[in-house]
């Protein structure tokens, strides 16, 4: 793909994501995330009616009378997009692959943040952190994010969520809104432990992407399936109804266990299929969070 094709594809995605944000997401984003942080502003003398939980006991002891900490609502947030680029994301049985779908969702979130004057940063990862863009504002910055989301070529093929989250926690010292987008096909107990730890430091929301062929396989006879991340090959006779049923049940069990672990660890997430519109799901997520606040 030459530079002209790349520019055209970036612009097409920019136009699409901007129109989607303008029409349906911007207000939901604002009510869900804007002004949720609090910045320390000053210490002043306690007045009758002040919340006693705000008393600064160290200052009060030094001054001999009660003083309280005063906070102001944080008007600017940072949105971090953490995107899984492992090889399983290349798969797509419908119009878009999981990676292309992730890029479009991330673009919508990035423009939502921009309209609220928030900074946006990006982490792309496989079994290691592949690419990092520090949080900034502006249209040119968002265009760079979209370009890298669409065209960055990762070196790795496998998935290591821990590496990405450890890196995020090192480089992003202040509390941020974090969207982690992955198919979560590779998870273990360490994954959920690290997600939970990150959620204590940041406002973490996971978006789990699925493709319809990951839960239902059609009757097309004998086929060879390849694990995109490990290269392992396996022959499957899809003409056998018991094989198709077992394939479906295993996928259903995997989704159930993922859902159970996310709930047990108090983690916020939504599931989006590449064969369905994602905007209703994002709106429901933001409405749920706004009502909770």
URZIFEN-V475797 format. One record per pair of residues at least 12 apart in sequence whose C-alpha atoms are under 10 Angstrom apart, sorted by the first residue. I is the first residue (numbers start at 0). J is the second residue. If there is no record, write none. Layout:
((I & J) (I & J))
//
This chain:
((0 & 150) (5 & 146) (5 & 149) (5 & 150) (6 & 142) (6 & 146) (8 & 145) (8 & 146) (8 & 149) (8 & 150) (9 & 142) (9 & 143) (9 & 144) (9 & 145) (9 & 146) (9 & 147) (9 & 148) (9 & 149) (9 & 150) (10 & 142) (10 & 145) (10 & 146) (12 & 102) (12 & 103) (12 & 106) (12 & 107) (12 & 142) (12 & 145) (12 & 146) (12 & 149) (13 & 103) (13 & 106) (13 & 107) (13 & 110) (13 & 138) (13 & 141) (13 & 142) (13 & 145) (13 & 146) (15 & 103) (15 & 106) (15 & 107) (16 & 102) (16 & 103) (16 & 104) (16 & 105) (16 & 106) (16 & 107) (16 & 108) (16 & 109) (16 & 110) (16 & 111) (17 & 106) (17 & 107) (17 & 108) (17 & 109) (17 & 110) (17 & 111) (17 & 114) (18 & 107) (18 & 110) (19 & 106) (19 & 107) (19 & 110) (19 & 111) (19 & 278) (20 & 106) (20 & 107) (20 & 108) (20 & 109) (20 & 110) (20 & 111) (20 & 112) (20 & 114) (20 & 278) (21 & 107) (21 & 110) (21 & 111) (21 & 114) (23 & 111) (23 & 278) (23 & 279) (23 & 281) (23 & 282) (24 & 107) (24 & 108) (24 & 110) (24 & 111) (24 & 278) (24 & 279) (24 & 281) (24 & 282) (24 & 285) (25 & 107) (25 & 108) (25 & 110) (25 & 111) (25 & 112) (25 & 113) (25 & 114) (25 & 115) (25 & 282) (26 & 111) (26 & 114) (26 & 115) (26 & 282) (26 & 285) (27 & 111) (27 & 281) (27 & 282) (27 & 283) (27 & 284) (27 & 285) (27 & 286) (27 & 287) (27 & 288) (27 & 289) (28 & 108) (28 & 111) (28 & 112) (28 & 114) (28 & 115) (28 & 281) (28 & 282) (28 & 284) (28 & 285) (28 & 286) (28 & 288) (28 & 289) (29 & 111) (29 & 112) (29 & 114) (29 & 115) (29 & 285) (29 & 289) (30 & 285) (30 & 286) (30 & 288) (30 & 289) (30 & 290) (30 & 292) (31 & 282) (31 & 284) (31 & 285) (31 & 286) (31 & 287) (31 & 288) (31 & 289) (31 & 290) (31 & 291) (31 & 292) (32 & 76) (32 & 78) (32 & 112) (32 & 115) (32 & 176) (32 & 202) (32 & 285) (32 & 288) (32 & 289) (32 & 292) (33 & 72) (33 & 73) (33 & 74) (33 & 75) (33 & 76) (33 & 112) (33 & 115) (33 & 116) (33 & 117) (33 & 289) (34 & 71) (34 & 72) (34 & 73) (34 & 74) (34 & 75) (34 & 76) (35 & 72) (35 & 73) (35 & 74) (35 & 75) (35 & 76) (35 & 176) (35 & 202) (35 & 292) (36 & 70) (36 & 71) (36 & 72) (36 & 73) (36 & 74) (36 & 75) (36 & 76) (36 & 174) (36 & 175) (37 & 69) (37 & 70) (37 & 71) (37 & 72) (37 & 73) (37 & 74) (38 & 69) (38 & 70) (38 & 71) (38 & 72) (38 & 73) (38 & 74) (39 & 68) (39 & 69) (39 & 70) (39 & 71) (39 & 72) (39 & 73) (40 & 68) (40 & 69) (40 & 70) (40 & 71) (40 & 72) (41 & 67) (41 & 68) (41 & 69) (41 & 70) (41 & 71) (42 & 54) (42 & 55) (42 & 58) (42 & 59) (42 & 66) (42 & 67) (42 & 68) (42 & 69) (42 & 70) (43 & 55) (43 & 58) (43 & 59) (43 & 65) (43 & 66) (43 & 67) (43 & 68) (43 & 69) (44 & 58) (44 & 59) (44 & 62) (44 & 64) (44 & 65) (44 & 66) (44 & 67) (44 & 68) (45 & 59) (45 & 64) (45 & 65) (45 & 66) (45 & 67) (45 & 68) (46 & 65) (46 & 66) (46 & 67) (49 & 67) (50 & 67) (50 & 68) (51 & 65) (51 & 66) (51 & 67) (52 & 67) (52 & 68) (53 & 66) (53 & 67) (53 & 68) (53 & 69) (53 & 70) (54 & 66) (54 & 67) (54 & 68) (54 & 69) (55 & 67) (55 & 68) (55 & 69) (56 & 68) (74 & 115) (74 & 116) (74 & 117) (75 & 112) (75 & 115) (75 & 116) (75 & 117) (75 & 118) (76 & 112) (76 & 115) (76 & 116) (76 & 117) (76 & 118) (76 & 119) (76 & 173) (76 & 174) (76 & 175) (76 & 176) (77 & 112) (77 & 113) (77 & 116) (77 & 117) (77 & 118) (77 & 119) (77 & 120) (77 & 134) (77 & 135) (77 & 136) (77 & 171) (77 & 173) (77 & 174) (77 & 175) (77 & 176) (77 & 177) (78 & 108) (78 & 109) (78 & 111) (78 & 112) (78 & 113) (78 & 117) (78 & 118) (78 & 119) (78 & 120) (78 & 121) (78 & 134) (78 & 135) (78 & 174) (78 & 175) (78 & 176) (78 & 177) (78 & 178) (78 & 202) (79 & 105) (79 & 108) (79 & 109) (79 & 118) (79 & 119) (79 & 120) (79 & 121) (79 & 122) (79 & 132) (79 & 133) (79 & 134) (79 & 167) (79 & 171) (79 & 175) (79 & 176) (79 & 177) (79 & 178) (79 & 179) (79 & 201) (79 & 202) (79 & 203) (80 & 105) (80 & 106) (80 & 108) (80 & 109) (80 & 119) (80 & 120) (80 & 121) (80 & 122) (80 & 123) (80 & 132) (80 & 134) (80 & 144) (80 & 167) (80 & 176) (80 & 177) (80 & 178) (80 & 179) (80 & 180) (81 & 105) (81 & 120) (81 & 121) (81 & 122) (81 & 123) (81 & 124) (81 & 128) (81 & 131) (81 & 160) (81 & 163) (81 & 164) (81 & 167) (81 & 177) (81 & 178) (81 & 179) (81 & 180) (81 & 181) (81 & 205) (82 & 98) (82 & 101) (82 & 102) (82 & 105) (82 & 121) (82 & 122) (82 & 123) (82 & 124) (82 & 125) (82 & 128) (82 & 130) (82 & 148) (82 & 160) (82 & 163) (82 & 178) (82 & 179) (82 & 180) (82 & 181) (82 & 182) (82 & 206) (83 & 97) (83 & 98) (83 & 101) (83 & 122) (83 & 123) (83 & 124) (83 & 125) (83 & 126) (83 & 128) (83 & 129) (83 & 157) (83 & 158) (83 & 159) (83 & 160) (83 & 163) (83 & 179) (83 & 180) (83 & 181) (83 & 182) (83 & 183) (84 & 97) (84 & 98) (84 & 101) (84 & 122) (84 & 123) (84 & 124) (84 & 125) (84 & 126) (84 & 128) (84 & 129) (84 & 148) (84 & 151) (84 & 152) (84 & 153) (84 & 154) (84 & 155) (84 & 156) (84 & 157) (84 & 158) (84 & 180) (84 & 181) (84 & 182) (85 & 98) (85 & 123) (85 & 124) (85 & 125) (85 & 126) (85 & 127) (85 & 153) (85 & 154) (85 & 155) (85 & 156) (85 & 157) (85 & 158) (85 & 159) (85 & 181) (85 & 182) (85 & 227) (85 & 228) (86 & 98) (86 & 125) (86 & 153) (86 & 155) (86 & 156) (86 & 157) (86 & 158) (86 & 226) (86 & 227) (86 & 228) (86 & 229) (86 & 230) (87 & 156) (87 & 157) (87 & 158) (87 & 181) (87 & 182) (87 & 183) (87 & 184) (87 & 185) (87 & 226) (87 & 227) (87 & 228) (87 & 229) (88 & 100) (88 & 101) (88 & 156) (88 & 181) (88 & 182) (88 & 184) (88 & 208) (88 & 209) (88 & 210) (88 & 227) (88 & 228) (89 & 227) (90 & 209) (90 & 210) (90 & 212) (90 & 213) (90 & 227) (91 & 209) (91 & 210) (91 & 211) (91 & 212) (91 & 213) (91 & 273) (91 & 274) (92 & 210) (92 & 211) (92 & 212) (92 & 213) (92 & 273) (92 & 274) (93 & 210) (93 & 211) (93 & 212) (93 & 273) (93 & 274) (94 & 273) (94 & 274) (95 & 210) (95 & 273) (95 & 274) (96 & 209) (96 & 210) (96 & 273) (96 & 274) (97 & 180) (97 & 181) (97 & 182) (97 & 208) (97 & 209) (97 & 210) (97 & 271) (97 & 272) (97 & 273) (98 & 148) (98 & 149) (98 & 180) (98 & 181) (98 & 182) (98 & 208) (98 & 273) (99 & 148) (99 & 149) (99 & 150) (99 & 273) (100 & 149) (100 & 180) (100 & 208) (100 & 271) (100 & 272) (100 & 273) (100 & 274) (100 & 277) (101 & 148) (101 & 149) (101 & 179) (101 & 180) (101 & 181) (101 & 182) (101 & 206) (101 & 207) (101 & 208) (101 & 271) (101 & 273) (102 & 144) (102 & 145) (102 & 146) (102 & 147) (102 & 148) (102 & 149) (102 & 150) (102 & 180) (103 & 145) (103 & 148) (103 & 149) (103 & 277) (104 & 180) (104 & 206) (104 & 277) (104 & 278) (104 & 281) (105 & 121) (105 & 144) (105 & 145) (105 & 148) (105 & 178) (105 & 179) (105 & 180) (106 & 141) (106 & 142) (106 & 144) (106 & 145) (106 & 148) (107 & 278) (107 & 281) (108 & 178) (108 & 281) (109 & 121) (109 & 136) (109 & 140) (109 & 141) (109 & 142) (109 & 144) (109 & 145) (110 & 137) (110 & 138) (110 & 141) (112 & 136) (112 & 176) (113 & 135) (113 & 136) (113 & 137) (113 & 138) (113 & 141) (114 & 136) (114 & 137) (116 & 135) (116 & 136) (116 & 137) (117 & 134) (117 & 135) (117 & 136) (117 & 137) (118 & 133) (118 & 134) (118 & 135) (118 & 136) (118 & 137) (118 & 140) (118 & 141) (118 & 175) (119 & 132) (119 & 133) (119 & 134) (119 & 135) (119 & 136) (119 & 137) (119 & 140) (119 & 141) (119 & 144) (119 & 175) (119 & 176) (119 & 177) (120 & 132) (120 & 133) (120 & 134) (120 & 135) (120 & 136) (120 & 140) (120 & 141) (120 & 144) (120 & 171) (120 & 177) (121 & 133) (121 & 134) (121 & 135) (121 & 144) (121 & 145) (121 & 147) (121 & 148) (121 & 167) (121 & 177) (121 & 178) (122 & 144) (122 & 148) (122 & 163) (122 & 164) (122 & 166) (122 & 167) (122 & 179) (123 & 147) (123 & 148) (123 & 151) (123 & 153) (123 & 163) (123 & 180) (124 & 153) (124 & 154) (124 & 155) (124 & 156) (124 & 157) (124 & 158) (124 & 159) (124 & 160) (124 & 162) (124 & 163) (124 & 164) (125 & 153) (125 & 154) (125 & 155) (125 & 156) (125 & 157) (125 & 158) (125 & 159) (125 & 160) (125 & 162) (125 & 163) (125 & 228) (126 & 154) (126 & 155) (126 & 156) (126 & 157) (126 & 158) (126 & 159) (126 & 160) (126 & 161) (126 & 162) (126 & 163) (126 & 228) (127 & 153) (127 & 154) (127 & 155) (127 & 156) (127 & 157) (127 & 158) (127 & 159) (127 & 160) (127 & 161) (127 & 162) (127 & 163) (127 & 166) (128 & 153) (128 & 154) (128 & 155) (128 & 159) (128 & 160) (128 & 161) (128 & 162) (128 & 163) (128 & 164) (128 & 165) (128 & 166) (128 & 167) (129 & 151) (129 & 152) (129 & 153) (129 & 154) (129 & 155) (129 & 163) (130 & 147) (130 & 151) (130 & 152) (130 & 153) (131 & 144) (131 & 166) (131 & 167) (131 & 170) (132 & 144) (132 & 147) (133 & 170) (133 & 171) (134 & 171) (155 & 228) (156 & 227) (156 & 228) (156 & 229) (156 & 230) (157 & 185) (157 & 227) (157 & 228) (157 & 229) (158 & 181) (158 & 183) (158 & 184) (158 & 185) (158 & 186) (158 & 228) (159 & 185) (159 & 186) (159 & 190) (160 & 179) (160 & 181) (160 & 183) (160 & 185) (160 & 186) (160 & 187) (160 & 189) (160 & 190) (160 & 191) (160 & 193) (160 & 194) (161 & 186) (161 & 189) (161 & 190) (161 & 191) (161 & 192) (161 & 193) (161 & 194) (161 & 197) (162 & 190) (162 & 193) (163 & 179) (163 & 193) (164 & 179) (164 & 190) (164 & 193) (164 & 194) (164 & 196) (164 & 197) (165 & 193) (165 & 194) (165 & 196) (165 & 197) (167 & 197) (167 & 201) (168 & 196) (168 & 197) (168 & 200) (168 & 201) (171 & 200) (171 & 201) (172 & 200) (172 & 201) (173 & 200) (173 & 201) (174 & 197) (174 & 198) (174 & 199) (174 & 200) (174 & 201) (174 & 202) (174 & 203) (175 & 198) (175 & 200) (175 & 201) (175 & 202) (175 & 203) (176 & 198) (176 & 200) (176 & 201) (176 & 202) (176 & 203) (176 & 204) (177 & 197) (177 & 198) (177 & 201) (177 & 202) (177 & 203) (177 & 204) (177 & 205) (178 & 202) (178 & 203) (178 & 204) (178 & 205) (178 & 206) (178 & 268) (179 & 194) (179 & 203) (179 & 204) (179 & 205) (179 & 206) (179 & 207) (179 & 268) (180 & 204) (180 & 205) (180 & 206) (180 & 207) (180 & 208) (180 & 268) (180 & 269) (180 & 270) (181 & 205) (181 & 206) (181 & 207) (181 & 208) (181 & 209) (181 & 270) (182 & 205) (182 & 206) (182 & 207) (182 & 208) (182 & 209) (182 & 210) (182 & 270) (182 & 271) (182 & 272) (183 & 205) (183 & 206) (183 & 207) (183 & 208) (183 & 209) (183 & 253) (183 & 254) (183 & 257) (184 & 207) (184 & 208) (184 & 209) (184 & 213) (184 & 250) (184 & 253) (184 & 254) (184 & 257) (185 & 228) (186 & 253) (186 & 257) (187 & 257) (187 & 260) (188 & 260) (190 & 260) (191 & 257) (191 & 260) (191 & 261) (191 & 263) (191 & 264) (191 & 265) (191 & 266) (192 & 260) (192 & 261) (192 & 264) (194 & 261) (194 & 264) (194 & 265) (194 & 266) (195 & 261) (195 & 263) (195 & 264) (195 & 265) (195 & 266) (195 & 267) (196 & 264) (198 & 264) (198 & 265) (198 & 266) (198 & 267) (202 & 266) (202 & 267) (203 & 266) (203 & 267) (203 & 268) (204 & 266) (204 & 267) (204 & 268) (204 & 269) (204 & 284) (205 & 261) (205 & 266) (205 & 267) (205 & 268) (205 & 269) (205 & 270) (206 & 267) (206 & 268) (206 & 269) (206 & 270) (206 & 271) (206 & 280) (206 & 281) (207 & 254) (207 & 257) (207 & 268) (207 & 269) (207 & 270) (207 & 271) (207 & 272) (208 & 269) (208 & 270) (208 & 271) (208 & 272) (208 & 273) (209 & 254) (209 & 270) (209 & 271) (209 & 272) (209 & 273) (209 & 274) (209 & 275) (210 & 271) (210 & 272) (210 & 273) (210 & 274) (210 & 275) (211 & 272) (211 & 273) (211 & 274) (211 & 275) (212 & 247) (212 & 250) (213 & 246) (213 & 247) (213 & 249) (213 & 250) (213 & 251) (214 & 243) (214 & 244) (214 & 245) (214 & 246) (214 & 247) (214 & 248) (214 & 249) (214 & 250) (214 & 251) (214 & 253) (214 & 254) (215 & 243) (215 & 244) (215 & 245) (215 & 246) (215 & 247) (215 & 248) (215 & 250) (215 & 251) (216 & 237) (216 & 238) (216 & 242) (216 & 243) (216 & 244) (216 & 246) (216 & 247) (217 & 237) (217 & 238) (217 & 240) (217 & 243) (218 & 236) (218 & 237) (218 & 238) (218 & 239) (218 & 240) (218 & 242) (218 & 243) (219 & 235) (219 & 236) (219 & 237) (219 & 238) (219 & 239) (220 & 235) (220 & 236) (220 & 237) (220 & 238) (220 & 239) (221 & 234) (221 & 235) (221 & 236) (221 & 237) (221 & 238) (221 & 239) (222 & 234) (222 & 235) (222 & 236) (222 & 237) (222 & 238) (223 & 235) (223 & 236) (254 & 270) (258 & 270) (267 & 284) (267 & 288) (268 & 284) (269 & 281) (269 & 283) (269 & 284))
//
